[in-house]
Amino acid sequence: MGTRGIIVRGMQPALGRCSRYLPLRVLELGAGDGTLMLCIAQELSRSWPAVHLTLLDRLALLDADTSTAFAHLGWSVQTLSVDVLDWAAAPMPPHLPPRWDVIVTNLFLHHFDDLLLPELMCAIAARCNWFVACEPRRAPISLIGSYLIGAVGASRVTRNDAVLSVHAGFRDAELSMAWPGDQDDWQLQEHAAGLFGHFFRAARQGVSAAGIA
Ligand SMILES: C[S@@+](CC[C@H](N)C(=O)[O-])C[C@H]1O[C@@H](n2cnc3c(N)ncnc32)[C@H](O)[C@@H]1O
């Protein structure tokens, strides 16, 4: 899907406004085994060497090799093994700053239905200055692609998942509509990304990712 490039380009404007030497707090929701974020970190770490990264997933999937690879880049990594809806409902721990600089997610928001998605978006908006998401695009071309991934060796389960993901995906301004509150406080961007992806970014107005007005 060209995801790495889509997310790197989505995060770069946030980084451009930050000090290279100020450690940033980044949270990935539904991070899986962390390998996608590692690819992103390999690209960004040259210009963004100091990051405190938290990988949230309800499953503990990060292995020692991936963790070591983050450390070699200078990115500290910790995991949060919780259901994101529990994370969304819980208050922020008082010993942490109230907001992450950047929250990022890939192939995750489409797991939530029309009732849960606004609730989740509300918690995300309250807890970050920048939010970057890449999701499946609900479009005929994506559906055709999802049926064709068998041709590149995908298993029946993966093919089935791909088709379901496209049906649960997003188009037009659907994620912007689910974003909460006074949209004047946020600069929103939402558009098709690549052949099969759907990109959404929310940037808090007047605040850089590092929280500097
Ligand atoms: C399609 S995978 C994407 C993984 C990773 N973002 C990537 O692109 O490689 C979705 C991930 O979300 C996690 N997940 C699904 N529902 C969740 C929930 N309610 N709370 C936390 N994690 C969840 C799954 O365990 C899985 O690792």
PDBQT file of the ligand as one rigid body, heavy atoms in Angstrom, charges set to zero:
ROOT
HETATM    1  C1  LIG A 301      -4.299  -4.685  10.925  1.00  0.00    +0.000 C 
HETATM    2  S1  LIG A 301      -3.265  -4.713  12.356  1.00  0.00    +0.000 S 
HETATM    3  C2  LIG A 301      -2.209  -3.319  12.015  1.00  0.00    +0.000 C 
HETATM    4  C3  LIG A 301      -0.883  -3.418  12.729  1.00  0.00    +0.000 C 
HETATM    5  C4  LIG A 301       0.088  -2.262  12.415  1.00  0.00    +0.000 C 
HETATM    6  N1  LIG A 301      -0.524  -0.977  12.656  1.00  0.00    +0.000 N 
HETATM    7  C5  LIG A 301       0.565  -2.370  10.982  1.00  0.00    +0.000 C 
HETATM    8  O1  LIG A 301       0.091  -1.586  10.152  1.00  0.00    +0.000 OA
HETATM    9  O2  LIG A 301       1.401  -3.232  10.688  1.00  0.00    +0.000 OA
HETATM   10  C6  LIG A 301      -4.360  -4.083  13.615  1.00  0.00    +0.000 C 
HETATM   11  C7  LIG A 301      -3.780  -4.153  15.010  1.00  0.00    +0.000 C 
HETATM   12  O3  LIG A 301      -4.705  -3.528  15.899  1.00  0.00    +0.000 OA
HETATM   13  C8  LIG A 301      -4.796  -4.286  17.083  1.00  0.00    +0.000 C 
HETATM   14  N2  LIG A 301      -6.113  -4.011  17.672  1.00  0.00    +0.000 N 
HETATM   15  C9  LIG A 301      -7.341  -4.261  17.130  1.00  0.00    +0.000 A 
HETATM   16  N3  LIG A 301      -8.313  -3.838  17.950  1.00  0.00    +0.000 NA
HETATM   17  C10 LIG A 301      -7.706  -3.305  19.040  1.00  0.00    +0.000 A 
HETATM   18  C11 LIG A 301      -8.169  -2.694  20.241  1.00  0.00    +0.000 A 
HETATM   19  N4  LIG A 301      -9.491  -2.574  20.495  1.00  0.00    +0.000 N 
HETATM   20  N5  LIG A 301      -7.263  -2.238  21.139  1.00  0.00    +0.000 NA
HETATM   21  C12 LIG A 301      -5.931  -2.361  20.898  1.00  0.00    +0.000 A 
HETATM   22  N6  LIG A 301      -5.427  -2.943  19.784  1.00  0.00    +0.000 NA
HETATM   23  C13 LIG A 301      -6.303  -3.420  18.873  1.00  0.00    +0.000 A 
HETATM   24  C14 LIG A 301      -4.598  -5.719  16.661  1.00  0.00    +0.000 C 
HETATM   25  O4  LIG A 301      -4.132  -6.527  17.742  1.00  0.00    +0.000 OA
HETATM   26  C15 LIG A 301      -3.577  -5.580  15.540  1.00  0.00    +0.000 C 
HETATM   27  O5  LIG A 301      -2.248  -5.711  16.015  1.00  0.00    +0.000 OA
ENDROOT
TORSDOF 0
